[in-house]
Amino acid sequence: MITQRYQLYIERTEQAKNMARFYSVSIEPNLFGDACLTRRWGRIGTMGQMLVHHFKREEEAVELFLDIVRQKRARGYRLRPLVPPKATS
């Protein structure tokens, strides 16, 4: 059983290289109580690709989650900056 839900969405954009990528990773339980790590990636604005890893133990899924986050941060992916809401009159 999963004790905590893990979810992260990061982006990497470089206008000079026409690069606009996203990467999403999350850990959620499946119907049988196993941990599923879901990865999505692609160009911002598209559905992208998806890969699902199944684990019997949550600790294994968390280990892969943290490893993926480290790799992506090293390659320049960052949290998407929040855009403040527009003030209404």
C-alpha positions in Angstrom: 0.0 0.0 0.0 1.3 3.4 -0.9 1.7 5.7 2.1 2.2 8.9 0.2 1.5 10.1 -3.4 4.5 11.3 -5.4 4.0 13.6 -8.3 6.3 16.0 -10.2 6.0 18.0 -13.4 9.2 19.8 -14.8 10.0 21.6 -18.1 13.1 22.5 -20.1 12.9 25.3 -22.6 15.5 27.0 -24.7 14.2 29.4 -27.4 17.6 29.5 -29.1 17.4 25.8 -29.8 13.6 25.7 -30.3 13.4 23.4 -27.3 10.2 23.1 -25.2 10.1 19.8 -23.4 8.2 18.5 -20.4 8.7 15.5 -18.1 6.2 14.2 -15.6 6.6 11.4 -13.1 4.3 10.1 -10.5 3.8 7.1 -8.2 0.3 5.8 -7.6 -1.3 2.5 -6.5 -2.9 0.2 -9.0 -6.0 -1.9 -8.3 -3.9 -4.6 -6.6 -2.2 -2.3 -4.2 1.2 -2.4 -6.0 3.1 0.8 -6.7 3.1 2.1 -10.3 5.6 4.7 -11.4 4.3 6.5 -14.5 6.6 8.6 -16.7 5.4 11.0 -19.4 7.6 13.1 -21.6 7.5 15.0 -24.9 7.2 18.4 -26.4 5.1 20.9 -24.4 1.6 21.0 -25.8 1.6 17.4 -27.0 0.4 14.2 -25.4 4.0 12.9 -25.5 5.0 9.4 -24.6 4.3 7.3 -21.6 6.0 4.4 -19.7 4.7 2.6 -16.6 6.9 0.6 -14.2 5.2 -1.8 -11.7 6.8 -2.5 -8.3 5.7 -4.8 -5.4 7.3 -2.4 -2.9 6.8 1.4 -2.6 10.5 1.9 -1.7 11.7 0.6 -5.1 9.4 3.0 -6.9 10.5 5.9 -4.7 14.2 5.0 -5.4 13.6 5.1 -9.2 11.5 8.3 -8.8 14.4 10.1 -7.0 16.9 8.8 -9.5 14.9 10.1 -12.4 14.4 13.5 -10.8 18.2 13.8 -10.2 18.9 13.0 -13.8 16.4 15.4 -15.2 17.6 18.3 -12.9 21.2 17.7 -14.1 20.0 18.0 -17.7 18.4 21.4 -17.1 14.8 20.5 -16.3 13.2 22.9 -13.8 9.8 23.3 -12.1 7.4 25.3 -14.3 7.3 28.9 -13.0 3.9 29.9 -11.6 2.2 32.7 -13.4 0.4 35.0 -11.0 -3.3 35.4 -11.7 -4.4 38.6 -13.4 -6.0 41.1 -11.2 -9.7 41.9 -12.0 -11.2 45.3 -11.6 
